[in-house]
Amino acid sequence: MLEEVERWLATRSWSVADRPLHRVLAAKRAAGLTVSVVLPALNEEETVGEIVAVIRHDLVQQAPLVDEIVVVDSGSTDRTAEVAAAAGARVVHRDTILPRIPAVPGKGEVLWRSLLVTGGDVVCFIDADLREFTSDFVTGLVGPLLTEPGVDLVKGMYDRPLGGAAGQGGRVTELMARPLLNMHWPQLAGFVQPLGGEYAARRSLLEQLPFPVGYGVELGMLVDALHLVGLDALAQVDLGVRKHRHQDGQALGRMAAAIYRTAQLRLARGHLIRPSLTQFERGDSGFEPRTYSVDTEERPPMTEIAEYTTRKVA
C-alpha cells in the first residue's frame, strides 16, 4: 500500500461514533449549510417507507439535521411512491425531471437528475433497499462534511453479510472494483466499500462530476473526484452493518461489465469494441445465450445543463 494511502487511512477514516449528533448539529448551525437526503428507488415498497420514517423522525422532527428527504422513483410498478410519500418523503418521478433529455434506465441517471430537484448544500445518497436501517447512516456520512471544511465526499464502509455469513457481500467489489482500483488508481485502494450506495458529498463537487447512467456511477464518481479535488478531500466512515437485498450471479455479471466499462473510459477515454455482455441460462434445449447491452452513456456535469445554471442564478 502506498504511504499516502496509509496516511489517509489514519486521518480520513472514521467511525460514526467519532461525531455525536449534538456535535454535527452544532457544526451545521455554525456553517449555515443545508442537507438533502436522496433515495433512488425502483420497486422498493417493502423497505423505502421504514427508511424515510426513521430519517424523518430522528433527523427532521427530533433533531433538525436533514432539511429535505427526496425519493426519486425510477419507474416502479409497485407502491414505492405511495409508501414513500406516506412516510414523509417528497416523491419525484425520474421522467418529470429535465424532460427535454429522455431518461434512460439506471441508478446513475436517477442520482444525476436528483441534483435538479434538491437544494441542499450537502447531498446524502441512501439506497432504498436497506433493512434494519438506522439514522446513524445519515449522521455518519454528513458529519465530516459539516465538521471538516477540507472534506468534499464521504463514503460509507460496513460489513455486508450474505446468507448469514459475515463479510461475504460485495462480490462485485472484491472481484472487479477492488482489483481495478488497486492496479490503476492505487490512491483509492484504502476505500473499504468503493461501490457502496451510501455516501454524501458537497453539491459544489457533485455538480462538477459526470455521472455514468448505470452501475458504474460509484466507481466513476470516486475516480473523477480524486482527479478533481485530490485524495485528502475524500473520506470514509464506518457505519457498522449494511443489510439489503442481494442480486443473483447474472445480475452481478452485468454490474461488473458496466463497472469495467466505466473504468476503461477513464483509463483511455477510448472506444469500447463490443459494448455488450452475453450470459447463459439453461433452457429446455440446453444453455441458451442472453445478450445484454452495457451502459455506454454518461451524463455531463450538471454545471453544463442550462436548466440547472438558470435555477442557481434564480
Salt bridges, closest charged atoms under 4 A:
GLU44 OE1 - ARG245 NH1 2.90
GLU46 OE1 - ARG131 NH2 3.62
ASP58 OD1 - HIS57 ND1 2.68
ASP67 OD2 - LYS28 NZ 2.83
GLU68 OE1 - ARG90 NH2 2.83
ASP95 OD2 - HIS93 ND1 3.99
ASP95 OD1 - ARG94 NE 2.84
GLU109 OE2 - ARG113 NH2 2.80
GLU109 OE1 - ARG299 NE 2.67
ASP127 OD1 - LYS107 NZ 2.94
ASP127 OD2 - ARG242 NH2 2.69
ASP129 OD2 - HIS244 ND1 3.64
GLU132 OE1 - LYS243 NZ 3.20
GLU148 OE2 - ARG19 NH2 3.24
ASP152 OD1 - ARG202 NE 3.20
GLU174 OE2 - ARG178 NH2 2.80
GLU198 OE1 - ARG242 NE 2.45
GLU207 OE2 - LYS312 NZ 3.01
GLU218 OE2 - LYS107 NZ 2.88
ASP224 OD2 - ARG266 NH2 2.90
ASP224 OD1 - ARG269 NH2 3.97
ASP232 OD1 - ARG7 NH1 3.28
GLU281 OE1 - ARG290 NE 3.87
GLU288 OE1 - ARG290 NH2 2.93
GLU297 OE2 - ARG299 NH1 2.86
GLU298 OE2 - ARG261 NH1 3.60
GLU298 OE2 - ARG266 NH1 2.70
GLU307 OE2 - ARG100 NE 2.45
